[in-house]
Amino acid sequence: MSLRSRAAARDGPRIQGEIVTSPATSAASPADLPEYAPVPAIAKGAPLNEHGYHVRQVERNLYAVTDNVYMSAFLTTPDGVVIFDAPPNIGHNIRRAVDEVTTANGVTNQVTHMVYSHHHADHQGASFLFGGDIVRIGHEETRRLLLRDGDAARPVPDVTFSDSYTLEVGGEHVELAWHGPNHSPDNIYIHFPGHDTLMFIDVVNAGWIPIYNLNLSDDVIGYSGAPAIALDYPWTHLISGHLGRVATREDVALHQQYIADIEASSREALASVNPGPIFQHYGENVWAAVRAYLDAVTEHAAAPVIAKYTGVLGGADIDIYTWTTTFAIMQSIRLDRGPSGPVHP
Ligand SMILES: [Zn+2]
């Protein structure tokens, strides 16, 4: 890694406002961009068609559509099509994929229902493309957050639930359930018992590490525990919302190991990095000491994890991702689990 990208990685969590204008990340020339290890085979997606999407049959009449960055799903039934998430990144290609599959199979292409996995715009911002005459279903917190956010691209759900909901369309059953906050307060588990599939978004990335701060997640403990809840369901295929592959149970286990390694490494770093000399050095500037101490703990904890997963999971050598996730987990260990530090004698 170059010194400059190392510096950008180190500064990223502190000065995100500046990082977009820093030379390392706003470079006009690709020659200035940092280089990384080749993407491992486990992280590779499918070839895209001329429109920029790939649609695959997951099981029977359940399909996944991806641009190798985002992934959503749809179910074709004799009574209409149900769409699960509408990422703007895929946008009109969702419609194209539905038309391609329904034409090939001689079933209706009329979209009648849409299910929201959670309220985030990057997964629902193309919802408006399907108009106002469909039934939208989501968690009650999704409705509350969408009413708060007032985004016309994401019409609020008409049908909401608190703990669980069974969607029945055209002879198919889909089980929606909320098991507590994780990536977001409203992120739900979407189980297709007749399709051997679970859809659970923005926690596990098939073949890749999470991006910044545990995939931009709100609740560290909820996020860390969610994969075990996902594995409690019976399924072979996991639609996880990002990148090009439908995930397997092995992908979830590898993700769990990555998070567990960060937790163990963070505990070890908290126990071994001595803040005393740092606070003595900075004297009355205690915030400078806090910064230096937390950076030292984060680097100590993250370095072996980055080394272990480089070449194993995509993005593992983009060290700011593991740095920021490690920082969030290390703070959760201190603030949620406790103790935050020694009690003054
Ligand atoms: Zn999200």
Residues whose N, C-alpha, C, O or C-beta is under 5 A from the ligand:
A	BS01	ZN	H120 D202
